[in-house]
Every structure is written in C-alpha cells, then in structure tokens.
Amino acid sequence: MYLNNTQLETLMATTTMVHVRVDEKIKAQATETLASMGLTVSDAVRVFLTRVVADNELPFAVKAPNARTRAAMAEAREIIKNRRARFNNSESLIDDLEKASRK
C-alpha cells in the first residue's frame, strides 16, 4: 500500500506513541530482519496498522488447529519420535497399507 504526499504529511503531523511488550530475542531478530528490508520496527508497525485499517482485518491469517488437526499433529510427532515404518516409494507404502488392512 502506498501513501501519497498528503496522506504521508497527515500521518506525520498526527502521530502518537504505541508501547508494546515483546520478548527481547524476538525484538532483536525482528529488528535485524526488518533492517535487511530497509525498515525499522516502527515502520513495520505503521505498515501493519495501516493495513488493518485499510482492509478492516489482519493482513495475515490467524488459524488455530482444531481438535482433529491437533490429534493428527500429535500422532505425526509420535511417529517421528518412534521412527515407525518408512517407505522408499509409494508402492511400498501401498503394499504395507494393504497388508495391514487384511489383518
């Protein structure tokens, strides 16, 4: 989103301070990442808030997994932890699934 000169002048003439509590490591990492993009943390916050107002929503999706997804994630972590069956190709996987379904 780009601001024209009038919008930018209005923005600069009517600024206010926003104080936010953020983990020190997160702030340091964000500062470094934003600097690599030529932005400050203040620039990023202004962009974020401007987008919230312009779009009347967050500029990104905020999603929390439902119970079924959380269960699948836990199962996947358990599989990785226990190093259960691994397959070199899809045929081996299908063969194993077919054998398991006959039991």
MOPAC internal coordinates of N, CA, C and O (Angstrom, degrees):
PM7 1SCF
backbone

  N    0.0000 0     0.00 0     0.00 0    0    0    0
  C    1.4468 1     0.00 0     0.00 0    1    0    0
  C    1.5248 1   108.16 1     0.00 0    2    1    0
  O    1.2310 1   120.21 1   -47.94 1    3    2    1
  N    1.3042 1   117.20 1   132.06 1    3    2    1
  C    1.4593 1   122.44 1  -178.64 1    5    3    2
  C    1.5196 1   109.95 1  -111.88 1    6    5    3
  O    1.2310 1   121.21 1   -36.93 1    7    6    5
  N    1.3310 1   115.28 1   143.07 1    7    6    5
  C    1.4572 1   120.69 1   176.98 1    9    7    6
  C    1.5209 1   108.71 1  -105.23 1   10    9    7
  O    1.2310 1   121.04 1   -40.61 1   11   10    9
  N    1.3335 1   115.61 1   139.39 1   11   10    9
  C    1.4684 1   117.73 1   174.38 1   13   11   10
  C    1.5290 1   108.20 1   -80.61 1   14   13   11
  O    1.2310 1   120.34 1    -6.07 1   15   14   13
  N    1.3250 1   116.95 1   173.93 1   15   14   13
  C    1.4690 1   120.99 1  -175.84 1   17   15   14
  C    1.5209 1   112.83 1   -59.02 1   18   17   15
  O    1.2310 1   120.11 1   139.53 1   19   18   17
  N    1.3200 1   117.39 1   -40.47 1   19   18   17
  C    1.4641 1   120.84 1  -179.77 1   21   19   18
  C    1.5226 1   110.43 1   -64.14 1   22   21   19
  O    1.2310 1   120.67 1   134.59 1   23   22   21
  N    1.3336 1   116.32 1   -45.41 1   23   22   21
  C    1.4584 1   120.04 1   178.65 1   25   23   22
  C    1.5265 1   110.86 1   -61.90 1   26   25   23
  O    1.2310 1   120.63 1   137.38 1   27   26   25
  N    1.3225 1   116.41 1   -42.62 1   27   26   25
  C    1.4579 1   121.01 1  -179.97 1   29   27   26
  C    1.5290 1   111.06 1   -63.91 1   30   29   27
  O    1.2310 1   120.11 1   136.63 1   31   30   29
  N    1.3320 1   117.39 1   -43.37 1   31   30   29
  C    1.4675 1   121.25 1   178.52 1   33   31   30
  C    1.5250 1   110.57 1   -63.42 1   34   33   31
  O    1.2310 1   120.42 1   138.29 1   35   34   33
  N    1.3253 1   116.80 1   -41.71 1   35   34   33
  C    1.4616 1   120.94 1   178.19 1   37   35   34
  C    1.5187 1   110.13 1   -62.79 1   38   37   35
  O    1.2310 1   120.83 1   135.93 1   39   38   37
  N    1.3108 1   116.02 1   -44.07 1   39   38   37
  C    1.4564 1   120.82 1   179.55 1   41   39   38
  C    1.5233 1   110.75 1   -60.56 1   42   41   39
  O    1.2310 1   120.17 1   132.99 1   43   42   41
  N    1.3095 1   117.28 1   -47.01 1   43   42   41
  C    1.4562 1   121.64 1  -177.60 1   45   43   42
  C    1.5288 1   111.71 1   -67.61 1   46   45   43
  O    1.2310 1   119.95 1   147.79 1   47   46   45
  N    1.3288 1   117.70 1   -32.21 1   47   46   45
  C    1.4639 1   121.65 1  -177.54 1   49   47   46
  C    1.5177 1   112.25 1   -77.71 1   50   49   47
  O    1.2310 1   119.63 1   161.37 1   51   50   49
  N    1.3021 1   118.31 1   -18.63 1   51   50   49
  C    1.4605 1   121.14 1  -173.54 1   53   51   50
  C    1.5218 1   112.22 1  -125.39 1   54   53   51
  O    1.2310 1   119.85 1  -141.90 1   55   54   53
  N    1.3056 1   117.88 1    38.10 1   55   54   53
  C    1.4622 1   119.61 1  -177.31 1   57   55   54
  C    1.5189 1   111.45 1   -81.27 1   58   57   55
  O    1.2310 1   121.30 1   -22.61 1   59   58   57
  N    1.3242 1   115.12 1   157.39 1   59   58   57
  C    1.4571 1   123.27 1   176.23 1   61   59   58
  C    1.5227 1   107.82 1  -139.27 1   62   61   59
  O    1.2310 1   120.21 1   -19.91 1   63   62   61
  N    1.3176 1   117.21 1   160.09 1   63   62   61
  C    1.4635 1   121.65 1  -179.04 1   65   63   62
  C    1.5219 1   110.63 1   -86.49 1   66   65   63
  O    1.2310 1   120.89 1   -37.42 1   67   66   65
  N    1.3167 1   115.90 1   142.58 1   67   66   65
  C    1.4564 1   122.76 1   173.02 1   69   67   66
  C    1.5249 1   106.31 1  -124.51 1   70   69   67
  O    1.2310 1   120.22 1   -54.51 1   71   70   69
  N    1.3182 1   117.18 1   125.49 1   71   70   69
  C    1.4668 1   121.71 1   178.53 1   73   71   70
  C    1.5234 1   107.79 1  -107.67 1   74   73   71
  O    1.2310 1   120.80 1   -48.28 1   75   74   73
  N    1.3212 1   116.07 1   131.72 1   75   74   73
  C    1.4619 1   121.12 1  -177.29 1   77   75   74
  C    1.5223 1   109.04 1  -132.77 1   78   77   75
  O    1.2310 1   120.09 1   -43.26 1   79   78   77
  N    1.3114 1   117.43 1   136.74 1   79   78   77
  C    1.4646 1   121.12 1   174.67 1   81   79   78
  C    1.5258 1   108.04 1   -89.93 1   82   81   79
  O    1.2310 1   121.02 1   -54.75 1   83   82   81
  N    1.3398 1   115.65 1   125.25 1   83   82   81
  C    1.4625 1   121.81 1  -178.14 1   85   83   82
  C    1.5208 1   108.08 1  -139.63 1   86   85   83
  O    1.2310 1   120.72 1   -36.98 1   87   86   85
  N    1.3203 1   116.23 1   143.02 1   87   86   85
  C    1.4568 1   121.32 1   175.03 1   89   87   86
  C    1.5290 1   109.72 1   -53.04 1   90   89   87
  O    1.2310 1   120.66 1   -42.95 1   91   90   89
  N    1.3192 1   116.35 1   137.05 1   91   90   89
  C    1.4665 1   121.99 1  -175.62 1   93   91   90
  C    1.5287 1   112.35 1   -58.31 1   94   93   91
  O    1.2310 1   120.52 1   137.65 1   95   94   93
  N    1.3330 1   116.62 1   -42.35 1   95   94   93
  C    1.4733 1   119.98 1  -179.51 1   97   95   94
  C    1.5259 1   111.24 1   -66.35 1   98   97   95
  O    1.2310 1   120.75 1   138.56 1   99   98   97
  N    1.3301 1   116.16 1   -41.44 1   99   98   97
  C    1.4680 1   120.32 1   178.95 1  101   99   98
  C    1.5223 1   109.69 1   -61.72 1  102  101   99
  O    1.2310 1   120.68 1   135.40 1  103  102  101
  N    1.3321 1   116.31 1   -44.60 1  103  102  101
  C    1.4686 1   119.55 1   179.78 1  105  103  102
  C    1.5223 1   110.74 1   -60.94 1  106  105  103
  O    1.2310 1   120.27 1   135.29 1  107  106  105
  N    1.3263 1   117.09 1   -44.71 1  107  106  105
  C    1.4682 1   120.71 1  -179.25 1  109  107  106
  C    1.5245 1   111.11 1   -63.15 1  110  109  107
  O    1.2310 1   120.58 1   135.96 1  111  110  109
  N    1.3355 1   116.49 1   -44.04 1  111  110  109
  C    1.4694 1   120.23 1   179.48 1  113  111  110
  C    1.5221 1   110.87 1   -65.73 1  114  113  111
  O    1.2310 1   120.75 1   137.31 1  115  114  113
  N    1.3303 1   116.18 1   -42.69 1  115  114  113
  C    1.4679 1   120.08 1   179.47 1  117  115  114
  C    1.5224 1   110.32 1   -64.43 1  118  117  115
  O    1.2310 1   120.44 1   138.12 1  119  118  117
  N    1.3195 1   116.77 1   -41.88 1  119  118  117
  C    1.4663 1   120.71 1   179.09 1  121  119  118
  C    1.5212 1   110.45 1   -58.80 1  122  121  119
  O    1.2310 1   120.79 1   134.98 1  123  122  121
  N    1.3279 1   116.10 1   -45.02 1  123  122  121
  C    1.4694 1   120.72 1   179.91 1  125  123  122
  C    1.5277 1   111.49 1   -65.35 1  126  125  123
  O    1.2310 1   120.62 1   134.08 1  127  126  125
  N    1.3196 1   116.43 1   -45.92 1  127  126  125
  C    1.4654 1   120.67 1  -179.89 1  129  127  126
  C    1.5223 1   111.01 1   -62.72 1  130  129  127
  O    1.2310 1   120.72 1   133.56 1  131  130  129
  N    1.3229 1   116.22 1   -46.44 1  131  130  129
  C    1.4661 1   120.07 1  -179.80 1  133  131  130
  C    1.5212 1   111.38 1   -64.61 1  134  133  131
  O    1.2310 1   120.15 1   141.69 1  135  134  133
  N    1.3291 1   117.32 1   -38.31 1  135  134  133
  C    1.4690 1   120.71 1   178.48 1  137  135  134
  C    1.5225 1   110.69 1   -60.65 1  138  137  135
  O    1.2310 1   120.70 1   144.10 1  139  138  137
  N    1.3367 1   116.27 1   -35.90 1  139  138  137
  C    1.4687 1   119.13 1   178.45 1  141  139  138
  C    1.5258 1   111.54 1   -66.74 1  142  141  139
  O    1.2310 1   120.75 1   162.01 1  143  142  141
  N    1.3426 1   116.17 1   -17.99 1  143  142  141
  C    1.4636 1   121.45 1   176.79 1  145  143  142
  C    1.5223 1   111.60 1   -99.84 1  146  145  143
  O    1.2310 1   120.77 1  -177.00 1  147  146  145
  N    1.3271 1   116.13 1     3.00 1  147  146  145
  C    1.4573 1   120.00 1  -179.65 1  149  147  146
  C    1.5193 1   113.73 1    79.95 1  150  149  147
  O    1.2310 1   120.28 1  -157.62 1  151  150  149
  N    1.3246 1   117.07 1    22.38 1  151  150  149
  C    1.4640 1   121.47 1  -178.30 1  153  151  150
  C    1.5200 1   110.97 1  -121.34 1  154  153  151
  O    1.2310 1   121.11 1   -24.59 1  155  154  153
  N    1.3180 1   115.48 1   155.41 1  155  154  153
  C    1.4614 1   121.29 1   170.42 1  157  155  154
  C    1.5280 1   107.59 1  -100.04 1  158  157  155
  O    1.2310 1   120.94 1    -9.68 1  159  158  157
  N    1.3299 1   115.80 1   170.32 1  159  158  157
  C    1.4667 1   119.36 1   175.34 1  161  159  158
  C    1.5304 1   109.06 1   -61.49 1  162  161  159
  O    1.2310 1   120.22 1   139.42 1  163  162  161
  N    1.3162 1   117.19 1   -40.58 1  163  162  161
  C    1.4725 1   120.66 1   177.99 1  165  163  162
  C    1.5220 1   111.32 1   -60.77 1  166  165  163
  O    1.2310 1   120.42 1   137.99 1  167  166  165
  N    1.3448 1   116.80 1   -42.01 1  167  166  165
  C    1.4719 1   120.23 1   176.94 1  169  167  166
  C    1.5244 1   110.22 1   -58.49 1  170  169  167
  O    1.2310 1   120.90 1   133.78 1  171  170  169
  N    1.3320 1   115.88 1   -46.22 1  171  170  169
  C    1.4666 1   120.58 1  -177.21 1  173  171  170
  C    1.5251 1   111.18 1   -63.77 1  174  173  171
  O    1.2310 1   120.43 1   139.09 1  175  174  173
  N    1.3264 1   116.78 1   -40.91 1  175  174  173
  C    1.4686 1   120.30 1   178.40 1  177  175  174
  C    1.5224 1   109.97 1   -64.56 1  178  177  175
  O    1.2310 1   120.09 1   137.82 1  179  178  177
  N    1.3365 1   117.43 1   -42.18 1  179  178  177
  C    1.4743 1   120.32 1   177.53 1  181  179  178
  C    1.5257 1   110.76 1   -60.98 1  182  181  179
  O    1.2310 1   120.35 1   135.63 1  183  182  181
  N    1.3333 1   116.94 1   -44.37 1  183  182  181
  C    1.4696 1   120.38 1   178.72 1  185  183  182
  C    1.5262 1   109.49 1   -60.86 1  186  185  183
  O    1.2310 1   120.79 1   133.19 1  187  186  185
  N    1.3350 1   116.09 1   -46.81 1  187  186  185
  C    1.4639 1   120.80 1  -179.80 1  189  187  186
  C    1.5280 1   111.39 1   -57.74 1  190  189  187
  O    1.2310 1   120.23 1   127.58 1  191  190  189
  N    1.3259 1   117.17 1   -52.42 1  191  190  189
  C    1.4681 1   120.58 1  -177.80 1  193  191  190
  C    1.5221 1   112.14 1   -65.07 1  194  193  191
  O    1.2310 1   120.45 1   143.34 1  195  194  193
  N    1.3273 1   116.74 1   -36.66 1  195  194  193
  C    1.4692 1   120.37 1   177.61 1  197  195  194
  C    1.5190 1   110.33 1   -62.57 1  198  197  195
  O    1.2310 1   120.31 1   138.28 1  199  198  197
  N    1.3298 1   117.01 1   -41.72 1  199  198  197
  C    1.4712 1   120.75 1   178.39 1  201  199  198
  C    1.5216 1   111.51 1   -67.14 1  202  201  199
  O    1.2310 1   120.08 1   140.61 1  203  202  201
  N    1.3243 1   117.45 1   -39.39 1  203  202  201
  C    1.4674 1   120.67 1   177.67 1  205  203  202
  C    1.5231 1   109.75 1   -58.39 1  206  205  203
  O    1.2310 1   120.38 1   134.15 1  207  206  205
  N    1.3215 1   116.89 1   -45.85 1  207  206  205
  C    1.4680 1   121.12 1  -179.79 1  209  207  206
  C    1.5252 1   110.91 1   -68.08 1  210  209  207
  O    1.2310 1   120.03 1   133.77 1  211  210  209
  N    1.3229 1   117.55 1   -46.23 1  211  210  209
  C    1.4699 1   121.31 1  -176.56 1  213  211  210
  C    1.5230 1   112.07 1   -64.83 1  214  213  211
  O    1.2310 1   120.62 1   140.34 1  215  214  213
  N    1.3371 1   116.42 1   -39.66 1  215  214  213
  C    1.4681 1   120.49 1  -174.88 1  217  215  214
  C    1.5223 1   113.10 1   -99.42 1  218  217  215
  O    1.2310 1   120.38 1   170.46 1  219  218  217
  N    1.3355 1   116.87 1    -9.54 1  219  218  217
  C    1.4581 1   122.24 1  -177.48 1  221  219  218
  C    1.5294 1   111.91 1    57.23 1  222  221  219
  O    1.2310 1   121.14 1  -145.16 1  223  222  221
  N    1.3330 1   115.43 1    34.84 1  223  222  221
  C    1.4633 1   121.75 1   177.62 1  225  223  222
  C    1.5197 1   108.50 1  -165.19 1  226  225  223
  O    1.2310 1   120.90 1   -12.15 1  227  226  225
  N    1.3184 1   115.88 1   167.85 1  227  226  225
  C    1.4602 1   119.38 1   174.91 1  229  227  226
  C    1.5247 1   108.95 1   -67.94 1  230  229  227
  O    1.2310 1   119.83 1   -34.60 1  231  230  229
  N    1.3249 1   117.92 1   145.40 1  231  230  229
  C    1.4712 1   119.65 1  -178.41 1  233  231  230
  C    1.5266 1   113.34 1   -80.22 1  234  233  231
  O    1.2310 1   120.31 1  -161.19 1  235  234  233
  N    1.3231 1   117.01 1    18.81 1  235  234  233
  C    1.4612 1   122.29 1   177.25 1  237  235  234
  C    1.5248 1   107.70 1  -156.84 1  238  237  235
  O    1.2310 1   120.81 1   -20.56 1  239  238  237
  N    1.3148 1   116.05 1   159.44 1  239  238  237
  C    1.4593 1   120.50 1  -179.23 1  241  239  238
  C    1.5282 1   109.81 1   -80.98 1  242  241  239
  O    1.2310 1   120.66 1   -45.63 1  243  242  241
  N    1.3122 1   116.35 1   134.37 1  243  242  241
  C    1.4562 1   121.82 1   174.35 1  245  243  242
  C    1.5155 1   106.02 1  -111.61 1  246  245  243
  O    1.2310 1   121.27 1   -68.32 1  247  246  245
  N    1.3149 1   115.18 1   111.68 1  247  246  245
  C    1.4578 1   119.07 1  -176.32 1  249  247  246
  C    1.5186 1   109.87 1  -128.64 1  250  249  247
  O    1.2310 1   121.12 1   -41.61 1  251  250  249
  N    1.2950 1   115.45 1   138.39 1  251  250  249
  C    1.4582 1   121.50 1   173.77 1  253  251  250
  C    1.5201 1   106.75 1  -115.24 1  254  253  251
  O    1.2310 1   119.93 1   -45.32 1  255  254  253
  N    1.3173 1   117.73 1   134.68 1  255  254  253
  C    1.4577 1   119.30 1  -178.71 1  257  255  254
  C    1.5292 1   111.35 1   -65.84 1  258  257  255
  O    1.2310 1   121.25 1   -37.39 1  259  258  257
  N    1.3392 1   115.22 1   142.61 1  259  258  257
  C    1.4607 1   119.38 1   177.02 1  261  259  258
  C    1.5318 1   109.21 1   -79.36 1  262  261  259
  O    1.2310 1   120.23 1    -1.57 1  263  262  261
  N    1.3220 1   117.16 1   178.43 1  263  262  261
  C    1.4667 1   121.85 1  -175.55 1  265  263  262
  C    1.5284 1   111.73 1   -58.64 1  266  265  263
  O    1.2310 1   120.18 1   137.93 1  267  266  265
  N    1.3154 1   117.26 1   -42.07 1  267  266  265
  C    1.4669 1   120.78 1  -178.87 1  269  267  266
  C    1.5371 1   110.71 1   -64.50 1  270  269  267
  O    1.2310 1   120.53 1   136.77 1  271  270  269
  N    1.3202 1   116.59 1   -43.23 1  271  270  269
  C    1.4648 1   120.48 1   179.39 1  273  271  270
  C    1.5215 1   110.76 1   -66.70 1  274  273  271
  O    1.2310 1   120.25 1   139.01 1  275  274  273
  N    1.3510 1   117.12 1   -40.99 1  275  274  273
  C    1.4714 1   119.98 1   177.80 1  277  275  274
  C    1.5196 1   110.64 1   -61.40 1  278  277  275
  O    1.2310 1   120.32 1   140.34 1  279  278  277
  N    1.3389 1   116.99 1   -39.66 1  279  278  277
  C    1.4697 1   120.61 1   178.35 1  281  279  278
  C    1.5253 1   110.61 1   -64.49 1  282  281  279
  O    1.2310 1   120.33 1   137.68 1  283  282  281
  N    1.3266 1   116.97 1   -42.32 1  283  282  281
  C    1.4690 1   120.75 1   178.48 1  285  283  282
  C    1.5251 1   110.83 1   -64.31 1  286  285  283
  O    1.2310 1   120.57 1   141.07 1  287  286  285
  N    1.3193 1   116.51 1   -38.93 1  287  286  285
  C    1.4651 1   120.36 1   178.20 1  289  287  286
  C    1.5290 1   110.62 1   -64.96 1  290  289  287
  O    1.2310 1   120.64 1   137.84 1  291  290  289
  N    1.3257 1   116.39 1   -42.16 1  291  290  289
  C    1.4676 1   120.46 1   178.39 1  293  291  290
  C    1.5243 1   110.30 1   -63.82 1  294  293  291
  O    1.2310 1   120.70 1   138.49 1  295  294  293
  N    1.3311 1   116.27 1   -41.51 1  295  294  293
  C    1.4678 1   120.46 1   177.81 1  297  295  294
  C    1.5273 1   110.63 1   -62.50 1  298  297  295
  O    1.2310 1   120.28 1   137.42 1  299  298  297
  N    1.3145 1   117.08 1   -42.58 1  299  298  297
  C    1.4669 1   120.72 1   179.17 1  301  299  298
  C    1.5258 1   110.71 1   -62.82 1  302  301  299
  O    1.2310 1   120.49 1   138.07 1  303  302  301
  N    1.3309 1   116.66 1   -41.93 1  303  302  301
  C    1.4717 1   119.31 1   177.72 1  305  303  302
  C    1.5237 1   110.80 1   -62.85 1  306  305  303
  O    1.2310 1   120.68 1   140.09 1  307  306  305
  N    1.3273 1   116.31 1   -39.91 1  307  306  305
  C    1.4687 1   120.88 1   179.21 1  309  307  306
  C    1.5291 1   110.81 1   -65.19 1  310  309  307
  O    1.2310 1   120.20 1   138.32 1  311  310  309
  N    1.3187 1   117.22 1   -41.68 1  311  310  309
  C    1.4690 1   121.34 1   177.91 1  313  311  310
  C    1.5242 1   109.76 1   -60.98 1  314  313  311
  O    1.2310 1   120.70 1   134.23 1  315  314  313
  N    1.3074 1   116.26 1   -45.77 1  315  314  313
  C    1.4655 1   120.13 1   179.43 1  317  315  314
  C    1.5251 1   110.09 1   -63.14 1  318  317  315
  O    1.2310 1   120.78 1   136.73 1  319  318  317
  N    1.3244 1   116.11 1   -43.27 1  319  318  317
  C    1.4639 1   121.11 1  -179.07 1  321  319  318
  C    1.5256 1   111.10 1   -61.15 1  322  321  319
  O    1.2310 1   120.41 1   136.78 1  323  322  321
  N    1.3171 1   116.82 1   -43.22 1  323  322  321
  C    1.4673 1   121.42 1  -177.05 1  325  323  322
  C    1.5183 1   113.50 1   -89.17 1  326  325  323
  O    1.2310 1   120.56 1   176.04 1  327  326  325
  N    1.3181 1   116.53 1    -3.96 1  327  326  325
  C    1.4684 1   121.68 1   179.86 1  329  327  326
  C    1.5310 1   111.06 1    49.47 1  330  329  327
  O    1.2310 1   121.24 1  -127.91 1  331  330  329
  N    1.2999 1   115.23 1    52.09 1  331  330  329
  C    1.4675 1   119.79 1   177.45 1  333  331  330
  C    1.5144 1   109.81 1   -66.39 1  334  333  331
  O    1.2310 1   120.80 1     9.18 1  335  334  333
  N    1.3004 1   116.08 1  -170.82 1  335  334  333
  C    1.4666 1   122.77 1  -173.58 1  337  335  334
  C    1.5209 1   113.20 1   -45.18 1  338  337  335
  O    1.2310 1   121.96 1   -43.76 1  339  338  337
  N    1.3056 1   113.85 1   136.24 1  339  338  337
  C    1.4673 1   122.11 1   175.00 1  341  339  338
  C    1.5169 1   106.74 1  -125.85 1  342  341  339
  O    1.2310 1   120.82 1   -31.04 1  343  342  341
  N    1.3040 1   116.04 1   148.96 1  343  342  341
  C    1.4562 1   120.73 1  -176.35 1  345  343  342
  C    1.5184 1   110.40 1  -128.15 1  346  345  343
  O    1.2310 1   121.48 1   -37.18 1  347  346  345
  N    1.3201 1   114.77 1   142.82 1  347  346  345
  C    1.4646 1   120.53 1   179.82 1  349  347  346
  C    1.5194 1   112.24 1   -83.70 1  350  349  347
  O    1.2310 1   120.84 1   159.00 1  351  350  349
  N    1.3387 1   116.00 1   -21.00 1  351  350  349
  C    1.4600 1   119.39 1  -178.90 1  353  351  350
  C    1.5254 1   109.05 1  -156.07 1  354  353  351
  O    1.2310 1   120.90 1   -10.07 1  355  354  353
  N    1.3046 1   115.89 1   169.93 1  355  354  353
  C    1.4659 1   120.56 1  -176.32 1  357  355  354
  C    1.5235 1   112.17 1   -67.71 1  358  357  355
  O    1.2310 1   119.99 1   147.57 1  359  358  357
  N    1.3258 1   117.63 1   -32.43 1  359  358  357
  C    1.4661 1   120.30 1   179.67 1  361  359  358
  C    1.5276 1   110.88 1   -62.00 1  362  361  359
  O    1.2310 1   120.48 1   137.79 1  363  362  361
  N    1.3295 1   116.68 1   -42.21 1  363  362  361
  C    1.4677 1   120.64 1   178.73 1  365  363  362
  C    1.5232 1   110.72 1   -63.11 1  366  365  363
  O    1.2310 1   120.53 1   140.04 1  367  366  365
  N    1.3105 1   116.59 1   -39.96 1  367  366  365
  C    1.4555 1   121.03 1   177.68 1  369  367  366
  C    1.5214 1   110.48 1   -62.50 1  370  369  367
  O    1.2310 1   120.23 1   131.60 1  371  370  369
  N    1.3250 1   117.17 1   -48.40 1  371  370  369
  C    1.4688 1   121.45 1  -179.03 1  373  371  370
  C    1.5220 1   110.48 1   -62.38 1  374  373  371
  O    1.2310 1   119.97 1   137.21 1  375  374  373
  N    1.3317 1   117.66 1   -42.79 1  375  374  373
  C    1.4679 1   121.03 1   177.30 1  377  375  374
  C    1.5230 1   110.56 1   -57.92 1  378  377  375
  O    1.2310 1   120.53 1   134.70 1  379  378  377
  N    1.3248 1   116.59 1   -45.30 1  379  378  377
  C    1.4553 1   120.87 1  -179.40 1  381  379  378
  C    1.5280 1   110.98 1   -64.82 1  382  381  379
  O    1.2310 1   120.15 1   138.99 1  383  382  381
  N    1.3224 1   117.31 1   -41.01 1  383  382  381
  C    1.4630 1   120.67 1   178.04 1  385  383  382
  C    1.5225 1   111.24 1   -63.89 1  386  385  383
  O    1.2310 1   120.31 1   138.91 1  387  386  385
  N    1.3198 1   117.02 1   -41.09 1  387  386  385
  C    1.4638 1   120.61 1   178.88 1  389  387  386
  C    1.5195 1   111.05 1   -65.04 1  390  389  387
  O    1.2310 1   120.01 1   138.71 1  391  390  389
  N    1.3249 1   117.59 1   -41.29 1  391  390  389
  C    1.4686 1   121.03 1   177.22 1  393  391  390
  C    1.5240 1   110.14 1   -61.96 1  394  393  391
  O    1.2310 1   120.26 1   136.75 1  395  394  393
  N    1.3120 1   117.11 1   -43.25 1  395  394  393
  C    1.4633 1   121.45 1  -178.84 1  397  395  394
  C    1.5226 1   111.49 1   -65.88 1  398  397  395
  O    1.2310 1   120.07 1   145.98 1  399  398  397
  N    1.3240 1   117.48 1   -34.02 1  399  398  397
  C    1.4686 1   120.13 1  -178.24 1  401  399  398
  C    1.5245 1   111.85 1   -74.28 1  402  401  399
  O    1.2310 1   119.82 1   160.12 1  403  402  401
  N    1.3339 1   117.94 1   -19.88 1  403  402  401
  C    1.4734 1   121.64 1   178.96 1  405  403  402
  C    1.5155 1   112.18 1   -83.05 1  406  405  403
  O    1.2310 1   119.75 1   167.02 1  407  406  405
  N    1.3112 1   118.09 1   -12.98 1  407  406  405
  C    1.4740 1   121.03 1  -176.77 1  409  407  406
  C    1.4971 1   111.18 1   -72.43 1  410  409  407
  O    1.2310 1   120.10 1   180.00 1  411  410  409

